Amino acid sequence: MIYDISHRTTFSYAWKVALSQHLVHLAPRTCPRQDTLNFSLVTEPAPALIMDDSDFFGNPTTYLTVQEPHSELTIVATSTVEIRAADVPSPETTIAWDDLGRALARQGDRECLEAHQFVFDSPFTRSSHAFDFAQPVFPPGRPILEGAIELMSRIHGEFKYEGGVTDISTPIDQVLADRRGVCQDFAHLQIACLRALGLPTRYVSGYLRTHPPEGQEKRIGADASHAWLALWVPGNGWIDLDPTNNLLPGDEHITVAWGRDYGDVSPINGMVLGGGAQEIDVAVDVRPR
């Protein structure tokens, strides 16, 4: 499946910004089930400095500096991506979750070393109660993917998707108490639960193809960024799970970046000199060819 993606972000400021610098994670990364065929980034006003790079996790990044005074900044990323369906093992055939520690301890194994960095708490996944929430789903000897899928289903069934009740700084324990949030919250929650059991889990940002209601046309710009997670399963690599939709992502999930949590892969981050209060408008369009 090939998709054309447009992601427009507009920052509007109360008064003029003298200088702004931004770190951008908007280029979809190439990974085992995905190839980025084309990517372009257009900024208005045009940046005085723009530099492509990659971050610690191998995600494509762009650094840009806008030196022209401006009261509005628009960043438009356009991509063409080819997606292949994931090859997922039968959950009951995967390693027992409580045997994974021994697999991680293998010396000199680069894959294990990479996975090990995703075992620990990170700023947006700290929780005092994640272990208690996860533990009943993982009795001794249970296959790791089988348990992770049940945990995903439990989050989907017990939590309400509701925008505007959380923001990126909302603690996981509050999400657990209120039983509501959005995709970033549910991804962070399941990551916190799995890491509390010592299981390597990373945060994935990207896009999800959406379908309009039957009989209606798809509205341009009505899509949104999405977030899910990936669990490392020895012998099978990283397996994506989407607790917001209670499914294992296939060819309708487009990966942009991954890291420990949202803070590592925020689409646009940076600083401005001046500007006062700001408003942000985001429009995303994901269309299959």
N, C-alpha and C positions, 0 to 999 in steps of 0.2 A: 504494500500500500504506500502510495506517495502522497504527501500532504504539502500544501502551501500555507505558510503561517505568517500572519502579520500581527505585530505586537506594538501598539502605539501608547506611549506614556507622555502625558502633558503635565508639567509643573507650572502652576500659576502663583505668583508671589504678590504680596500686598504692596511692595514697592521694589524698585530695581535691585537686582543682584549685581554686585560689582565683579565677582569671580566665583566660579563653581568648578569643583572637581568631582569626578564620579568614577566608580568601579562598576562595570556592567557585566552581568551574567545573563546574556540573552541569546548567545549562539548555541544551538543544540550540539551536544557532543556526539562524536562517533563512538559507538560501543558495539558489543557483539550482535545485537539485534537491530541496529540502527546506523544508517549512513547519512551524513549531512551533505547534500548535493550542492547547496548554495546558501550563502548568508551575506546580508548587507546591513549596514547600520547608517542611518541618516539622522543628523542632529541639526536642529534649528534653534538658536543661531549655530553656525558652524563652529566646531572647536578649533582653538589655536593649536592644540596638541592632541593627537590621538595615537594610541599604541595598542596593538594586539599582543596578548601574552596568554599564559595559562597559569592557573593557581596550583596550590600544593596537591590538590586532588586530581589534577589533570583536566579540569574544566577550562574551556576557552574563556578568556576574559578580554575586555577592552577598557583601557584607561583613557579618559578624556578630560580636557580642561577647556572651559569656555571663559574667555577673558573679556568678551564684549558685554557691556552692561545689558541686562535683559530682565523683563518682568514676566516672561514666559519662556519655558524650555520644553521643546518637544523632541523626543527620541523615538525613532521608528525602526524596529528590527523586522526584517523580512527573511524568511528561511524556506528552503525546500528540503524535505526530509523523506527518506525511504525507510519504512518500518517493516520488520519481519516478526511474525508471531513467535512468542517465547517457547522454548522447549522445556517444559516443566515435568519433573519426575512424578511418579505416583507418590503421594504424601506418605503412605504407610511404608514405603521402601527406604525412606531417608534415615540418616543416622539418629540414634536416640539423643535427645537434647542434652542429657547429662553426661554423654560421652564426648561432647564437642570440645570440652576443655582439654582433653588429651590430644585431640587433633590440632588445636591451636598451639600446643606446646612443642610441636615438631620443630626441630632446629633446622635453620637454613632453608626453610620453605618460604619463598617470597610471597605466595598467595596467603599463607597463614599470617605472615608478618603484616601484610596489608590489612587483613581482616581484623587483626588484634587491636588496631587503633580505633575501631568502632565498637569496642566493648564498654568503654568508659563513659561516664556522665559527661554531658556538654551543657553549655549555658541554658539552652531551651529545653533540655530533657531531664532536668533534675526533679526528683519526686520522692516524697517520703512514703508514699502508699502504692507505688507501681508494683512492687514485689507482691504485696498482698492481693492485688487485683489479678495478677498473672498466674500466681502459683497454683490455684486450683485447676488450671487448664493443662498443667505440665506435671502429671504424676511421674514418678521414676520410670525411665525406660521408654517414655512415649516418643515416637518419631518426631523430629524437630519440626518438619513442615506441617505435619498433621496438627500439632499443637498451635503453631503460628496461625494456621487458617482458622481454627476454632476461636482463637483470641481475636482475630480480625472480625469474625462474624459476631462475636460478643460485643465488641465496640460498636459495630454497625447497628446491632439490635437494641442496645441499651442507651445509646447517645443520640441526641437530636441534632440534625444539621440546622444551624441557625446563625445567620450572619449578623454582625453588629453587636454581639454579646461578648465577644472576646477580641483582643488584638494580639499582636505577636509577643507582647510581654506578659500575657496572662499565664500564670504558673500552671503546670500540669495538675497539681493537687486541686486547684480551683476547677479545672475542667472535669476532674474526677468527681468533685463534689456537686457541681451544677448539672453534669450529664448533658452538656451541649457545647457546640463550637462549630468550627469549619475544618476544611481538609488539613490545614497546617496543624491544628490542635490534635486531630485524630492520628495523624502521622507521628507527631511528637509523643503522643500518649503510648502508641504501640511500640515505638522505639524505646521509650523509657521502661516499659514492661519487659521487653525482651533483653535489654541490657541489664536489667536488675537480676536476670537469671544467668548473666554472663555470656549472652549470645550476641555476636557481632551484627550490628544493624545500622544501616546508613539512611539518611534522609535524601529523597529524590524530588527535585523540582522539575516541572515541565508543563505539558499541556495535555488536555483530554478532548478528543473529538466529541462534540455534543450533537444530539439529534433534536430537531424542532418537534413540537407537538404534531401529531398526525393531521395532515391537511393544511399545515402552515409552512410558510417559507422560513428558512433560516435567516435570522437577522445578522447583518454584517456587524462585526465588533462585539457580538453578544457573548462570545466565549470568554474564558478566564484562565489564568494560570492555575495549575493544580499541583498537589503535593501528595506523595505516597512514600513508601519505604522499601528497602530491599534487605533481605536476610541472607547471610552467608551460610550455605549448606555444603559441608565438605563433600567433594566428589561431584557436585552439581553447580558450584559457583553461587552467584548472587541471584536470588529469586525475588521478584517484585511482589508486593502486596498492597492493595488499595483499600483501607478500612472505610473510607468514605462511601465507596460503592460496593464493598464486600465482594471483591473479585481479585483474581490474579491478572495484572495488566497484560494485554495482548497487543494487537496491532492498532489500537486506538489511543494508546498512551505514548506521548512523545517526550523523551528525556532531554532536558536542557543541562542539568548539572546535578552533582551529588556531593554530600559532605556530611559532617556530624549532625547538623541541624540547619534550620533556616538561616541562621547567622552566617554560615559559610557560603551560601548560594543566593543571597538576596538579589533579585533581578537588577536593581539599581541602588547603589549605596554611595554615600559621599558626603561632601560638605559644601556649604555656600557661605559667601561673605555678603551679609546684608539680606534683604528680601523680606524679613519679618514673617508673618503668617503665610502658610502656603496651602494650596489645594492640589490634589493629585487626581487626574482622570486617566483611567486605563481602558483601552479597547483592544480585545484580542479576537482574531478570526482564524479558525482552523478549517481548511477546506481540502477534501480529498480530490485528487485529479481524476 
